[in-house]
Structure formats: C-alpha cells, structure tokens
Amino acid sequence: MRNVTVSIPEELARWARIWAAEHDSSVSGLLSRLLQEKMESESRYQSSMDSFLSRSATNLSDGASYPSRDSLYE
C-alpha cells in the first residue's frame, strides 16, 4: 500500500469519518474502494469503446438500405 495525502474541506472530512464509522470502515478504505470502482468503470468503458471501434464499417452506398430503427434497438 502507498500512503497519499489528500486535502479536503473540513465538512467533507467530517462527513467521511462519520460515514466510514457507520459502515465499519475507515476514510482510507472508503477512498480506496471509490477509486477502485472508478478505475474499473473507466477500464470497462475503454474496453467497450475499443470493441465498438474495432468493428468494420458498413458501406451503405452499394444500394444497401439503412437498418430499421427496430433492428438497431434489438
């Protein structure tokens, strides 16, 4: 584990200490979980974006019609 110093307003620090105590945790544990969740969310988003962008484009100029709205939402 690495120690990191964070500066936050006193009111926010008070709320975080109370919330952590009510949930049998620490402010450090709370911040660690929140940052871990954010990192995982960003990673899932990036993976989804990479997957989407790796698809080949559909050429509609060869007389093909556009997909129907219903088929797009299936």
Order of alpha helices (4+ residues) and beta strands (2+ residues): alpha-alpha-alpha
